[in-house]
């Protein structure tokens, strides 16, 4: 399997004398493997997207931490002992896992896998498996249509069920920079939504969210509006509207969160300023820092400490240092 490396550029506002940038020092290259397409015959797919044959679970379809749990626990097989549907004469594509119902993971992992399979001419004459819960995610069905998936190709499966298929096709490796870049281009190409008039400067707010929202939101909005930024709450717009907004944006400011996934639809050499708390020790770098780097988007970083008494970087709310934020905004506008 061919391996290659990608050297992540430093944030555009990197300051070696500022301790908040310490995590960007001595960054190791990110390693990638060329995607490998796997074909398996006579397989079952559980509603949690885990594939198995008799008592063999295909590790590549599991979240790493769950593989050993499922493999050693007979309850997994008892739960899925009877198939709900029998498609023993059909080929199915598997792109989901136990995390891909999340907006970020859906785009970066599920759709990237689908694009690889599409480029290998495997989408036509295949069925696509999806857990039934994906029906309630408008972005999932809308994005599948943009990649050429027809409604009649999708088979939804209810909870605690499995389907039996003649052939299952899935990706062993994922997150290739080439596919990530072309994914956004393809989605934009198949989106006809007209511009909404928000302009080139966007602030993606987490106002109304329970996690990672800005406690001094009112003051921060006043600051960004001073520099011509317009506030949006991404989930209040349709999928196509979000694409149209980001397609026109040249500068984006946002707290760490799913809304930043939409930088997929920004032009190369545009700029983002991510407001983020200290990441989890096991995951030192933000996913959006990596994504911006892969897409050729200028990345600016603003570290915001969690509010007093909060320690979990994933759930903490935070107060933004307005003076420090204004300096980073000026740097982005001057150097983005």
VENFENWO-V849346 format. One line per field, one symbol per residue. phi: phi as a letter, one per 30 degrees, with the letter a starting at -180 (. if undefined). A space follows every 10 residues. Layout:
phi = ???
//
This chain:
phi = .dcbbbdddd edcebdccdd cedddhdded cbbeeccccb chbccddcid cabhcccded ccdedceddd dccddedddc dcddbccdbb cbccbcbdcd ddeddeddcd dddddddddc icddibcbdb deddddcedd ddddddcjdd edddccbddh bbbcbdbcbb cdbahcdddd ddddddddec ccedecidic bbcdccejdc bhcddceedd dedddecidc dbceddcded dddddddddc bbcadeleed eddecddeid bbcccbdddd edbdcdeddd dedddicdcc bbdbdeeeic bdddcdcacd dddddddddd ddddbd
//
